[in-house]
Amino acid sequence: MSSELDEKTRRRAEFLKEKLHYHNYRYFVLDDPEISDAEYDRMIQELLDLEARYPRLATPDSPTARVGSAPLEKFETAAHSVPMLSLDKGFDEKDILAFDQRVKRGLNTKEDILYTVEPKMDGVAVELVYRQGVLETATTRGDGYTGEVITPNIKTISLVPLRLNQPEDLPVPGLLEVRGEVFMETADFKKLNQWRMENGLALFANPRNASAGSLRQLDSSVTARRPLRIYVYGVGLAEGIDFSSHAETLGILEKLGFPVNPLVRRRITADQTAQYYRELDSRRPGLAYEIDGIVMKVDRYDYHRRLGATSRSPRWAIAIKFKALQERTRVKDITVQVGRTGALTPVAVLEPVNIGGVSVSRASLHNEDEVAKKDVRIGDSVLVQRAGDVIPEIVKVIDSARTGNEKPFEMPARCPVCGSDAVRIEDEAVTRCINRDCPAQLKGNIRHFASKAGFDIDGLGTKLIDQLVDKGIIKSLADIFRLDAGTLQGLERMGPKSAQNLVDAITDSKKIYFSRFLYALGIRHVGEYVARLLASRYETIDDLAAADSRELEAIEGLGPVVAESIAEFFRRRENLETIKTLQELGLRIMAEKKSQEVRALKGKTFVLTGTLASMPRSAARQRIEEAGGRVAGSVSSRTDYVVAGESPGSKLDKARDLGVTVLNENDFMQLLRAAGFSLGNG
């Protein structure tokens, strides 16, 4: 093959890619095609043929990547450079106005604040990472900090640009992290379920469930056959391009080739937002896709920085949910569930009813007082809703439908699982089983112990835990570490390989950070946040166990109830014996990084720009935070250091203008070594 032919072929392939990207944008984003479907098909087929003959032409951004690629063995994970935080929620127009007042107080102003408001899509949040204008990585939201890498699947969605447009008035960003919502239109969802029914496959419960399942296919060719769509709604990190407001961001994203929901309202007041909320609620049944509310965001980014965020959500945005969908059904029975803390929770067993595409057959009644307040009886006709369109609850009893045969509910005096006394403590709404060896409590404690935020034991699921406890194989948390493959193989659905995999997972979990261990113990009122507080205050589990409630209450962030709960847990001999036994079985509790490191970088603010050769940006961020510093997304006079890698963006120029200290990669590595990190000699 001559070099001339090679060059002609290469040029033809590049021409086809450019044209196909352009026509994809015209067709899928602008809904304004310039060529026929037949002509498009001829172009894509020609490119496929060229790439088959010359595999080096099949670049990652080729339009042919949308047809799917070889199946994966499993999903990898990747950290988000900027956390994808969840949003605080409201449920009516009053919450819109209350949020506006909070924003004004936070900004110390009485002037009207302008918001950009968009429909709250009922889909799956994702992040798309572009480098030099080409899609590099796509991840799910995950836990907000780390998501699953689903790049091959995202590439199958026609609305996702594989290569950014290059408008004359915009630079190509060196790095652009775009957030969006993947969804499925209602009509497409119904067609998909019809096809699955005709082929004897399980049906999806709703469009969101179908979208999530499609994105998590290890075989992306399956995803390619699913009718997925996307609207983008914001950015994480951006280098080489600046945004001053959310409305401006959406406009720039549109120019770069991204689809933005046409129902977005830009720069409107709180009163106009309330009007939009009513309007969108009335239009909701006629929309082509499902929404469950609106998202209200302060438009100006300088206001975002002033308002800040909590550990869970930004203070500059809120989701206002629509009123939940409701249906009428009948209470067949009221049963009682026992949780890991011994709490007895009454649950209404309902005649199944479809609410918003989900079959609902059970609804929590929370506690004895809630049952009495609503006067729910066995046999009642009731109005049921999915609160926030998610959690089923009984709204009210339909008194006019009563026949006189309904039976009032009485909280049992004994635990329905173990038969021990059930006691309601004064000043508490909850009735509890007093038997700490109750199988229901043990099962709940094991699930909590093995959860992702605890020991993260892959394979130790609910059904297996039920078997292990019911057969008497596990009688305490420590027994988890005594499991062997031979014992596990005798259980239902546990072959030799799955049994060994679980044993390996348990062995791997024995090395755990102090905060995760504290969370896993299941101490009442100790969630992830309180566990981290305790781990930052105490060096060892023995130090914490020796603390009394008064000492604990002195820790900022701990109140008297939480402090007493922690002290009471460590006063119990059986809990101390469990911890000792776990350690004898190989548990290694690792200290959190603090002391020397925290003194080194505490209170220092860093901004990262460019590419670091020694580590990913997410790893650099993690080390800074472990050493007590914080990482910001933009440079200001309050920035202490800007870390500049290769191809830094405009943040470097701004740092020089403001006189902020700039560290090259070598300087940054030396700073980390001084903070106590072992990074080798590179």
Secondary structure, DSSP 8 states (H G I E B T S, - for coil): --HHHHHHHHHHHHHHHHHHHHHHIIIIISS--SS-HHHHHHHHHHHHHHHHH-GGG--TT-GGGGG--S--SS--EEE-SS-----EEE-SHHHHHHHHHHHHHHHT--S---EEEEEEESSEEEEEEEETTEEEEEEE-TTSSEEEB-HHHHTT-TTS-SB----TTS---SEEEEEEEEE--HHHHHHHHHHHHHTT----SSHHHHHHHHHT-SSHHHHHTS--EEEEEEEEEEES---SBHHHHHHHHHHTT----TT-EEEE-HHHHHHHHHHHHHHGGGSSS-EEEEEEEESBHHHHHHH-B-SSSBTTEEEEE----EEEEEEEEEEEEE-TT-EEEEEEEEEEEEETTEEEEEEE--SHHHHHHHT-EET-EEEEEEETTTEEEEEEE-GGG--S--EE----SB-TTT--BEEE-TT-S-EEE--TT-HHHHHHHHHHHHSTTTT--TT--HHHHHHHHHTTS-SSGGGGGG--HHHHHTSTT--HHHHHHHHHHHHHHTEEEHHHHHHHTT-TT--HHHHHHHHHH-SSHHHHHT--HHHHHTSTT--HHHHHHHHHHHH-HHHHHHHHHHHHTT-EEE--S-HHHHHHHTT-EEEEESB-SSS-HHHHHHHHHHTT-EEESS--TT--EEEE-BS--HHHHHHHHHT-EEE-HHHHHHHHHHTT---TT-
